[in-house]
Amino acid sequence: MAELSTVARPYAEALFSVAQGSGTSLDAWLTSTDELANLMAHPQVAEVVADPNLDHAQVLGLLTGMLKTPLPETGGNFLKLLIENQRLAVLPEVAVQFRRLKNSAEGVADCLIETAFPLSDAQVAELVTSLAAKFGRRLKPEVRVNAELIGGVRATVGDQVLDGSVRARLTDMQTALTA
């Protein structure tokens, strides 16, 4: 079977194209896409919508009824298409790819910053400024505290990781000593 990302790509690109021409903000579309992805990532929801006794209209009604924010009309059409093609399982990957397309169009990238200890707003701002200069684009930071790092910072932008944590240095030292 094809990789989920391969199956999801055309759906994400089509949804992004529709979202750009819809007049509704891309942020609203992203919110709806994330909500649908979160629903389908839940095992009980996935099990219920896979029930062969439910017809497409019932599955659509169940999913749209569970959303916190109303789905744009064209979003409803997109969801119908996924239901008819039995592709609801790709929704989490569609959301990931939709976010990438949105960020790319806006010249922005998501940035996960992990630290061993909480950072002040000024420290985060300084770190984001230096990372933005390194990566050449604006960054949307998400900061998490991860005590396993022992100290330092690990930043992930896309598929690139800058690891300046004490844990990474200890691992490097261990590798060097055992080699």
C-alpha positions as CSV (number, residue, x, y, z in Angstrom):
1,M,0.0,0.0,0.0
2,A,1.2,3.5,-0.7
3,E,2.6,5.7,2.0
4,L,0.0,7.9,3.7
5,S,2.0,11.0,2.7
6,T,1.9,10.0,-0.9
7,V,-1.9,9.4,-0.8
8,A,-2.5,12.6,1.2
9,R,-0.4,14.9,-1.0
10,P,-2.9,15.4,-3.8
11,Y,-5.7,15.9,-1.3
12,A,-3.8,18.5,0.6
13,E,-2.8,20.3,-2.5
14,A,-6.4,20.4,-3.8
15,L,-7.7,21.6,-0.4
16,F,-5.0,24.3,-0.3
17,S,-5.9,25.5,-3.8
18,V,-9.6,25.6,-2.9
19,A,-8.8,27.4,0.4
20,Q,-6.8,30.0,-1.3
21,G,-9.6,30.9,-3.7
22,S,-12.4,30.6,-1.2
23,G,-12.2,34.1,0.4
24,T,-11.9,32.4,3.9
25,S,-8.7,32.9,5.7
26,L,-6.1,30.1,5.5
27,D,-6.0,30.1,9.3
28,A,-9.7,29.1,9.4
29,W,-9.1,26.3,7.0
30,L,-6.1,25.2,9.0
31,T,-8.2,25.1,12.1
32,S,-10.9,23.0,10.4
33,T,-8.3,20.7,8.9
34,D,-6.6,20.2,12.3
35,E,-9.9,19.5,14.0
36,L,-10.8,16.8,11.4
37,A,-7.3,15.3,11.7
38,N,-7.6,15.2,15.5
39,L,-11.0,13.5,15.2
40,M,-9.7,10.8,12.8
41,A,-6.6,10.3,15.0
42,H,-8.9,9.2,17.8
43,P,-9.3,5.4,17.6
44,Q,-13.0,5.3,18.7
45,V,-14.0,7.9,16.0
46,A,-12.0,6.0,13.3
47,E,-13.8,2.8,14.4
48,V,-17.3,4.4,14.3
49,V,-16.8,6.1,10.8
50,A,-15.5,2.8,9.4
51,D,-18.7,1.0,10.3
52,P,-20.1,-0.4,7.1
53,N,-23.7,0.0,8.3
54,L,-23.3,3.8,8.1
55,D,-23.9,5.5,4.7
56,H,-21.8,8.4,3.5
57,A,-24.3,11.0,4.6
58,Q,-24.4,9.6,8.1
59,V,-20.6,9.6,8.4
60,L,-20.5,13.2,7.1
61,G,-23.1,14.2,9.6
62,L,-21.2,12.5,12.5
63,L,-17.9,14.2,11.6
64,T,-19.3,17.7,11.0
65,G,-21.4,17.4,14.2
66,M,-18.3,16.7,16.2
67,L,-16.4,19.8,14.9
68,K,-16.1,22.8,17.2
69,T,-16.0,25.3,14.3
70,P,-18.3,25.0,11.3
71,L,-16.7,23.6,8.2
72,P,-16.8,25.9,5.1
73,E,-19.1,24.7,2.4
74,T,-16.3,23.7,0.1
75,G,-14.7,22.0,3.1
76,G,-17.8,19.9,3.4
77,N,-17.4,18.9,-0.3
78,F,-13.8,17.9,0.5
79,L,-14.9,15.8,3.4
80,K,-17.6,14.1,1.2
81,L,-14.9,13.3,-1.3
82,L,-12.7,11.7,1.3
83,I,-15.6,9.7,2.6
84,E,-16.7,8.5,-0.8
85,N,-13.1,7.5,-1.7
86,Q,-12.6,5.8,1.7
87,R,-9.7,8.1,2.5
88,L,-10.6,9.4,5.9
89,A,-7.5,7.8,7.4
90,V,-5.3,10.2,5.5
91,L,-6.8,13.3,7.2
92,P,-4.0,13.6,9.8
93,E,-1.4,13.6,7.1
94,V,-3.5,16.0,5.0
95,A,-3.5,18.4,7.9
96,V,0.3,18.2,8.2
97,Q,0.8,18.8,4.5
98,F,-1.8,21.6,4.4
99,R,0.1,23.4,7.3
100,R,3.4,23.0,5.3
101,L,1.7,24.5,2.1
102,K,0.3,27.4,4.1
103,N,3.6,28.1,5.8
104,S,5.4,27.9,2.5
105,A,3.0,30.3,0.9
106,E,3.4,32.8,3.8
107,G,7.2,32.4,4.0
108,V,7.0,31.0,7.5
109,A,8.1,27.8,9.2
110,D,7.0,26.1,12.4
111,C,9.8,25.9,14.9
112,L,9.8,23.5,17.9
113,I,12.1,24.8,20.7
114,E,12.8,22.3,23.4
115,T,14.6,23.4,26.6
116,A,15.5,21.8,29.8
117,F,14.1,24.8,31.8
118,P,11.5,27.4,31.1
119,L,12.6,30.4,29.0
120,S,11.5,34.0,29.5
121,D,9.7,35.8,26.7
122,A,12.9,37.8,26.0
123,Q,15.0,34.7,25.8
124,V,12.6,33.0,23.4
125,A,12.4,36.2,21.2
126,E,16.2,36.4,21.1
127,L,16.5,32.7,20.2
128,V,13.8,32.9,17.5
129,T,15.6,36.0,16.0
130,S,18.9,34.1,15.7
131,L,17.2,31.0,14.3
132,A,15.2,33.0,11.8
133,A,18.5,34.5,10.6
134,K,20.0,31.0,10.3
135,F,17.1,29.5,8.4
136,G,16.3,32.6,6.3
137,R,12.6,32.8,7.1
138,R,10.1,33.9,9.8
139,L,9.5,31.3,12.4
140,K,6.4,30.4,14.5
141,P,7.9,29.1,17.7
142,E,6.4,26.4,20.0
143,V,8.3,26.1,23.2
144,R,8.3,22.9,25.3
145,V,10.2,22.0,28.4
146,N,11.9,18.7,28.2
147,A,13.8,17.8,31.3
148,E,15.6,14.9,29.5
149,L,17.8,17.4,27.7
150,I,19.5,18.2,31.1
151,G,20.5,21.6,29.8
152,G,20.6,23.6,26.6
153,V,18.3,23.9,23.7
154,R,17.1,21.7,20.8
155,A,15.4,23.5,17.9
156,T,13.6,21.7,15.1
157,V,12.6,23.6,11.9
158,G,11.1,21.4,9.3
159,D,13.4,18.4,9.0
160,Q,16.4,20.2,10.4
161,V,17.4,19.8,14.0
162,L,19.9,22.0,15.9
163,D,20.8,20.2,19.1
164,G,22.8,22.2,21.6
165,S,21.5,20.2,24.6
166,V,23.7,18.7,27.3
167,R,22.1,15.3,26.5
168,A,23.4,15.5,22.9
169,R,26.9,16.5,24.0
170,L,27.0,13.6,26.5
171,T,25.8,11.2,23.7
172,D,28.5,12.5,21.4
173,M,31.1,12.1,24.1
174,Q,30.0,8.5,24.8
175,T,30.2,7.7,21.1
176,A,33.7,9.2,20.8
177,L,34.9,7.3,23.9
178,T,33.5,3.9,22.7
179,A,34.7,4.2,19.1
